[in-house]
């Protein structure tokens, strides 16, 4: 069953840290991938692109295969000395209704992209351009940030980072995220009543064992 817009909005609202914890501390891409705009929030099914570092031919091809709401995931192998994405491609992506972009590499034209309001996560900025000659693949499994991403998996991004939810585990992630938020709301209420984190997390025995009184 396709993931609904309501499910995507709920994932965005929970946030990446909550989702990561809720689904058993899995799916978090490494911390080197950062949003250009810290206010960015996005969620959508992945269209994956395996491309050669320093070449963006497959990016242009991939944009002929996307649908509104997709998140384009470019595996440029962590290469940061050229930017396969810039403001013109951002405009093309917006015209196609993409939800956002993840680049395992660099982008350029950062100010323009932020002003355009398009969510982009990347490793670095580079003013150097790319060639358009090398082959690659679209909609194949890729590994980005230490996480395997399959076409159609849901990519969620915000200021804290990026997390991937398997396409067939979305409802599970939502249910567990809701449970986690309820638990944390209860914890906040008890903190306001004067309880301590040591009490709430049951840490007294561990601290005593370590000689911390």
N, C-alpha and C positions, 0 to 999 in steps of 0.2 A: 504493500500500500504506500503510495507517495506521501512524503512528509508534507503536512499542511502549513499554510502561512501562519495559522494560530500557533502551531507547535514551534515554528521558527521564532516567532515573537516572544514566546514564553522562554525559550532557550536564551535569547538575548537578554531578557529581563533578569534571569537567574545569574548570569555572568559566568565567566570561564573558570574562576577558582572554585565556585560552588559545584559546577558540573564535573570538573576534574575529580574533586573529592567524592562526589556523589556516585560516580561510576567506578569507584574503587581505585582512585588515584591513577587513572590511565588516560591516555589520549592527549597529554599536554606536550605541545611542541616546545623546543628548547627556548630559553629566555633571550637568545640572540635575535629573535624575530620580534620587531617592535612596530607599533602603529606610527605612521607619519603624524597623525593627529591623535593626541591622547583621548580626545572625546569620542573617538570612533567606536561604534558597536556594529557588528554584522553577524549574520548567520545565513547559511545557504548550502545547498548541495555542491560538492566539489566537481569541477571539470578540471581534470589533471593534465598537465603538459610536461613531458620529458623533453627538455631542449638542451642543445649544446651551449656551454658557457660562451658568452661573447657573440651569440647569434640569436635573433628573435624571429626568424622566418616562421617557426611553428606557433608563435603567439598570434600572428596574423591569421594563420590557418585555423587555430583554435576558436577565434572569434566568429568563425562561420559555423561553429558547431554548438554554441552556447544557447541557453534559453534565459528569459527573464528570471531573476532571482538566484542565478547560479553564482558561485564563488570560483574564480579562476585561480588555480594553484599551479604556479610555474616553478618547476625544479630546475634551477640554473646551477645546481651543484655547489651552491654557496659561493660562487664566483662574484666578487664585489668590485672588480676593476672595469666594469661596463654596465650600463643600465639598459636592460631590454625593454623597459617600460617608461613612458613619460606622459606629458599632458595630452598629446594628440591621441594616443591609445586610450587614455582615460576618457576622453570625450567619446571615442568609439564605443567603449564599454558602457558608458552611461546611456548612449543612444540605444543600446541593446538591452538595457535594463539589468545589468549585472549588479549583484549585491556587494561585491568587493573583490579584492585581489590579495593573494599571498605570493610573495616572491622569495624563493630560496636563493637570494642574491641581492642585487642593488636595483634602485630606480633613480630616475633623475626628474627634474622639474618639480621638486617637492612642494614649493610654495604654491605653485599653480594647482597641483593636485589637491592640496588641503583646501584651497579657496573654492575648488569645484565640489567639495564635499563628498568625495569618493573614498571609501575605506580602503587603505593600502597598508599591508604589513610587509616589512622587508628587513634585510640584514644591514643595509648600508645605503648611502647615497653615492652616486658616481656620475660625473658629467660626461664620461666617455660613452660614445654610441656603440652600436652593434652592427654586425653584418646580417644579411638576409639570404643565406646560401645553404645552410646545413640542415639535414633532415632530423626528424625527431618523431615523437609519438604523442597522440592525444587520447585521453580517456584510457590510460593504463595505470596500474598501481605505481605509486612513487613513494619514496621515503623522504620526508621533509622534517627537519628538526627532531630526528630520532623516532618519528611516528610514521607508520605505514598508512597511506591515504589511498583509498579506492574511489573510483568514480562513483558519485552519488552519496558518499559519506558526508555528514554534515560538519562544516567548519564553522566554529563560533569564535569570534574575536572581540576583544575590548582592550581597555588600557592595561589590564593585567597580563594579557598574552593571548594565546591561541589554544583551543582544545578541539579535538576531533571526536565526534560521536558516530559510531557505526550506524549505517542507514537503518538497520533492523533493531537498533537498541534505543531509538529516540524516546519512545514512551517510557521505557525503563529509566532512562536518564532524567526525564522530567519528573517522574514519581519520586525517585530518590533525591532529586534536588529540592523538591517541595518538602520532603521529610527533613532534610538537612536544614532548610531555612526555618522550619517550625522549631526544631531543636535549638537553633541558635537564638531565636526570638525568646524562647524560654530561658536560655542562659543569660541573655541580656537583662531580662526581668529580675532574675535572681541576683545578678551583680548589683543592680540598683537597690536591692533589698539588703545589701551588705555581705553577701556570700563572696568567697574568693575563688579564683580559678583553680587553686589547689584542691579546694573542696569539690567544686563542680566536676573536675576531671579525675577525681580520686587519686591524686598524686602523692598523698601523705606517705603511703607505704614505700614508694620508690625513693622519695627524698630521705626518709629515715634509713633505708638500706644503704644509701650513699653517704650517710653521716651528716646530712643537712637538716639541722633542727631549727 
